[in-house]
Amino acid sequence: MAIKLIAVDIDGTLINDQRQITPKTVAALKQAQAAGIKVVLCTGRPMTGVEAYLEQLGLNNQDQEYVISFNGALAQSTSGHVLVSYTLSFADYADWVNYCLKTGVHSQIETRDYIYTTNQNLSYYTIYESELVSMNVRYRSMDQMAREQGNYVIAKAMMVDTKGKIDHALANLPADFKKRFSIVRSEDFYLEFMHKNASKGQTLDRLCQKLHIKPEEVMALGNAQNDNSMLEFAGTGVAMGNSVPATLKVADITVADNNHDGVAEAVNKYALN
């Protein structure tokens, strides 16, 4: 069945290690658009970290083009109309951040406008994330967060620390967390917590229903655990050559890595053939 929608992760997939979309990949995705295929960026990033790539692909500020951000917590048109929104309650956040404090893991939340952290000594990984997604960081004490809780729309919460600390925190998670949150590890140093219904796969499913596109008409490309749900949803799940083992396992197809135009390879072979 012909591909009608291509869902593409950004980091480690669409962009190379220099954070660039190569000319070959741009050309392939624009050719897909010209053929009437929807191109939807599906990312853990907030919109501030997506807009430059949407612009490069000619997708920004349009009512009929779409993006999935925050690992599925938000789906919207690239002009800003929200179609799907899953957010965390302050009560869930408070329990989660208390666990982070107990285990000595740095933490942060992301809203549509800012990264917030209760860690006065910022984690290196918070600073890295801020630069990566072009979003400013604001420090708030937990007391301030509680007093101002009505001001925060929490898209996702993140543990941001060394691999060893994240491993320990993950191994000792309270049992109810797995029921209360959707949990994905997007990097060795990032463990992300969203609303229990939020995932790239589930939100992509909802978007496709709105667009009357069947799963078998979807090709999804990714490289990490947070991409697995959309690769499993799509009729054609594509893992990049640089993918983690769990993503390679769920994929239907493996292509070249993100530094060797794997996205262009997949589009040319399986969407434009």
N, C-alpha and C positions, 0 to 999 in steps of 0.2 A: 504494500500500500504506500502511496506517495507521502512523503514527509510534508506536513503543513506548518510545523512549529519546531524550531531549534532552541532548546534551553541550554544556556552556556554559563557555567561557573566562571568567575573572574580569576582569582589568585591561583596560580599553578595550572591554569587551563587556558583562558583567553589570552592572558598576558604572559610574557616571558619573565625571566628572572631579573630583567632590567625594568619591569613593570610597564612594558610596551606591548601594544598590539602590532604585530609585524605587518608590513604591506601585503604579504601573501594572504594572511588571515583576514585582513580588512577586505581585500578583493573578493575572497570566497563568500564572506557573509553579506557583502553588498550584492553579489550575484544572486545569492539565495533570496534576498529581499526583492530583487528585480523579478524573480521567478514567482513572487507571491507568497513566499514562506516567511512566517513571523519569526523574528529573532528576539528572544527574551533573555536578558541577563538575569541570572539567578545566583545571588551572592549572600554571604554573611555580612557584607559591608552595609553601612547606612547609605542613604542617597547621596550624601556629600562625597562619598568615595566612589560613586558610580558615574556621576554626571559627565566627567571628562571622556569616559569611554563611550557613553551614549552619543556624545557629540561627535566623536571620531567616526562612529558607525552610522551617523545620520539618523539617529533614533530619538534625540532629545526633544522635549517640549511638544509632544504629539499626543492627541487624544486617543489614537488607535494603535499606539505602540505601548508596550508594557515592560515592567521590571519587577522582579521579586527580590526583596532585600531583607536584611536581618535574619537570614536563614529560614525564611518563610513566615516571619512574623508580620510582614507587610507585602501586599501586592498592590500596585497602582499603575495608572497610565503614566507615561513619562512627562505628561503635562501636569501631573499632581493629583488626579482623581483617584481616591482610594477605593479599591475593590474588596480587599481582604485585610483585616487587621486583628492580630492576636497580641494582647499585651499582658504583662505580669501584674498581679495585684500587689499592693504595698505590703500586705501581710505575708505573701509568699516571699517577696524580696527581703523582708525583715528576718524571716527564719533562715533564709539562704545566707545572708550576709553575716548572721550570727555564727553559722557553721564555718564560714570563711575565717572569721576572727578566731574561733576556737582552734582551727587547724593551722593558723599562721599563713594563710594564702592571700596574696593580694587580690583585690576584686574591683570591679567597676560595673556600671550599667551604661547602656546606650539608649538615648531618646532620639527623636528625630533631629534634635538640634545640638546636643552636647553629650560628651562623656562625663559621667559623674563618678567620683570615688570617695570613699570614706577614709582612705589611706593618705594621711598627710605627707608621708614620704612616698612619693609616687613610684610605682613599679617601672622598671625599664620597659616592660612590655606595654604598659599604659601609654607611655610616651611614644613607643613604636607604633601602636595602634592609632594614636592621635595623628601622627604624621602620615600614616598609610591611608587613612580614610578622610583626611582633611577636616577633622572635627576637633574643636577645642575641648580641653579638659577643665572641669570645675571641681574643686575640693569642697565637700560638705561633711560636717560631722554627722553622726547618726542622729543626734538630737535635732539638728537642723533639717535633716531629711524627713524625720517624723513630723516636725511642725509644718513643713511645706509639702507634705506628701501629695496634696491635691494638684500641685504644679507639675508633677512628673508623670509622663506617659512612658512606661518602661517597655521598650521593645525587646531587649534581652539583657541578661546579666552574664558576666564573664569572670571566671577565675583566670588570672593572668600572672603566671609565675614560672619558675623553672620546671623542667620535665619531672624531676624527682618529687617536687611538692605537689604538682598536679596529679601524678601517679598515686601518691599517698591519699590525697583528698578524694580522688575518684574511687579508690579501693575501700574507703571508709564512709561513703555517702550514707546518710540516714535512709532507711529502707523506703520511707514514704516519698522521698525526692523523686524516685523513678516513676511514681504515679502522678506526682504534682507537676513535673516539668518534662519538656522535651529536651534531651541532653545530647549534645554532639561535641566531639573533640575536633576542632578545625585545624589545630596545630598542636605540636607537642606541648606548647606553652599556653594554649587557649582551651579552656573547657567552658562551653557555652550552654546557658540555661534559658529556655524560652517557655512560653505558654504550652501546655501539654498538647495542644492541637497544632502547634506550629512546626512545620518541617518544609523543606524545599519541595518534597514530593507531594505532600497533601495540599499545599498552596498552589502548586502547579496544576494539580488535578482540578481544583476549584476554578482556576483561571481558564483551563481548557474547557470546562463545562460551560462557562460564560461565552466562550468563543465557538462553541459547538465543534470542538476538535477532539477526536478520539485518541486514546493513549497510543494506539498503534500508528498514529499519524505524527507522533512526537519522537524527536531524537534529543537526548539529553547527554551533555558532556561534563565530566568532572574528574577530580583527582583525589578527593579526601572523603573522610567519613561523613561529613555533613552533606555530601552530594549523593550518598548512596540511595536515599529515599527517592530522589527524582530519577536516578538511573533505573531503579526498580519499577517506577511508575511508567516510564517511557517504553514504547514498543522497541526502540533501539537505544540501548544504554551504552554509552561510549566512555571508556576509561582512557585517560592520558597515559603515556608511557612512564610518567613520573608518579603514577598513583600509588597510594598506600595499598598493602595487600588486600585489605577488606574491600576496597573499591574495585580492584582488579577482579575479585571473586564474583561480585554481583553484576559486572558488566557483560554485555553481549559481545562487545568488540573492544580491542585495544589498538590505539594508534600511536604515532610518535609523541614524544614528550612536548611540554610547553615551549621549549627552546628550539624545537624543530618543526613548528607549524602543524602540530597534531590536529588542531581544530580545522584548519584548511583541508587537511587530508580527509577528515571525516565528512566534512560538508561536500567536498568534491566527489567522494566515492559513494556516499550513502544518501545524500539529499538531492544532488544535482545530476545523478546518473540517468 
